[in-house]
Amino acid sequence: MFGADPAVFAAVFVTLYAAHQVGDHWVQTHVQACGKGAPGWAGRWLCARHVATLTATKVVALALVTVVLALPLNPWAVAAGLAVDAVSHYWADRRTTLLALVAWLDRTVLPGKTAFARLGQPRPGHDDAPHLGTGAYALDQSWHVGWLLVAALLASLGVRS
């Protein structure tokens, strides 16, 4: 039977969330941020490098917290959780994939999602949105946090109080 200690799950989730914020905003390079959605192999490579450094950030943070809190984690479960997180992050950060999902949701079950994704973007031909964050950014980050939940659940499997 699958099961997990709720306290271990909470510690893993908080750790992955904090490491995600650091890895996605501090560790990611400007070149990766600007180019990871580009078409072709150049964009794929930049996105893969970003996901690799992001995942390494999560591994280091999780290792530190595991040692300090003496978390009884199963390495295979942690690896599975981090793999799911990395694949989902790469998928969303290629940008066209997440925007295609937004467009499909807009056409089918959640009208207005495309308009939300465009919130905060500069008008064509203008640089008049000097702020941090757009609707697309909010959708991107919420996608990542949702998958962090899945990753934390996977990483916590088999750990019982």
ZAMARGU-4260 file (C-alpha; in steps of 0.2 Angstrom, whole numbers, plus 5000, padded with zeros to 4 digits):
<rodrens>
0) 5000/5000/5000 | 5006/5017/4996 | 5007/5030/5010 | 5017/5044/5016 | 5020/5054/5032
5) 5011/5070/5030 | 5025/5079/5039 | 5038/5072/5027 | 5027/5077/5012 | 5026/5095/5019
10) 5045/5096/5021 | 5048/5090/5004 | 5035/5101/4996 | 5041/5117/5005 | 5059/5112/5000
15) 5055/5110/4982 | 5045/5126/4981 | 5059/5136/4989 | 5072/5128/4977 | 5060/5131/4963
20) 5060/5149/4966 | 5079/5150/4968 | 5082/5139/4953 | 5069/5148/4941 | 5074/5166/4946
25) 5091/5166/4952 | 5100/5151/4945 | 5093/5152/4927 | 5104/5163/4916 | 5097/5178/4906
30) 5102/5168/4890 | 5092/5153/4896 | 5077/5164/4900 | 5076/5173/4884 | 5080/5158/4873
35) 5072/5142/4880 | 5056/5145/4870 | 5065/5148/4854 | 5062/5136/4840 | 5074/5122/4835
40) 5088/5114/4844 | 5095/5130/4851 | 5079/5133/4861 | 5078/5115/4866 | 5096/5115/4872
45) 5094/5131/4882 | 5078/5124/4890 | 5087/5108/4894 | 5101/5117/4902 | 5089/5128/4912
50) 5080/5112/4918 | 5096/5103/4923 | 5102/5118/4934 | 5085/5120/4941 | 5084/5101/4945
55) 5102/5102/4953 | 5096/5116/4964 | 5081/5106/4970 | 5093/5091/4973 | 5105/5101/4983
60) 5091/5109/4993 | 5082/5092/4996 | 5098/5084/5001 | 5102/5098/5014 | 5084/5097/5021
65) 5085/5078/5022 | 5101/5078/5032 | 5096/5092/5044 | 5079/5085/5047 | 5084/5067/5045
70) 5070/5064/5033 | 5068/5045/5029 | 5066/5047/5010 | 5067/5033/4997 | 5080/5039/4984
75) 5070/5030/4970 | 5054/5039/4975 | 5064/5056/4976 | 5071/5052/4959 | 5054/5048/4952
80) 5047/5065/4959 | 5061/5075/4952 | 5060/5067/4935 | 5041/5071/4934 | 5045/5088/4939
85) 5059/5091/4927 | 5049/5084/4912 | 5034/5095/4916 | 5045/5110/4918 | 5054/5107/4902
90) 5037/5105/4893 | 5030/5121/4900 | 5046/5131/4897 | 5046/5128/4879 | 5032/5141/4879
95) 5023/5135/4863 | 5017/5120/4873 | 5009/5129/4887 | 5002/5142/4876 | 4994/5128/4865
100) 4986/5121/4881 | 4980/5139/4885 | 4973/5141/4868 | 4964/5124/4869 | 4957/5127/4886
105) 4951/5144/4879 | 4942/5136/4865 | 4934/5121/4875 | 4931/5124/4894 | 4939/5140/4900
110) 4935/5154/4888 | 4946/5169/4892 | 4962/5160/4896 | 4971/5167/4881 | 4966/5184/4885
115) 4973/5181/4903 | 4989/5174/4896 | 4991/5191/4886 | 4989/5202/4902 | 5003/5213/4905
120) 5012/5211/4888 | 5018/5226/4879 | 5008/5232/4865 | 5015/5227/4848 | 5029/5239/4843
125) 5030/5247/4861 | 5040/5244/4876 | 5027/5250/4888 | 5025/5236/4901 | 5040/5239/4912
130) 5034/5227/4926 | 5038/5209/4932 | 5025/5197/4927 | 5011/5194/4914 | 4997/5182/4913
135) 5008/5170/4904 | 5021/5171/4918 | 5007/5168/4931 | 5001/5152/4921 | 5019/5146/4920
140) 5022/5147/4938 | 5006/5140/4944 | 5009/5125/4932 | 5026/5122/4940 | 5019/5123/4957
145) 5005/5111/4953 | 5019/5099/4947 | 5029/5102/4963 | 5014/5095/4972 | 5015/5079/4962
150) 5034/5078/4964 | 5032/5080/4983 | 5019/5067/4984 | 5030/5055/4973 | 5046/5059/4983
155) 5036/5055/4999 | 5029/5038/4994 | 5033/5024/5006 | 5038/5035/5020 | 5026/5032/5035
160) 5026/5039/5052
</rodrens>
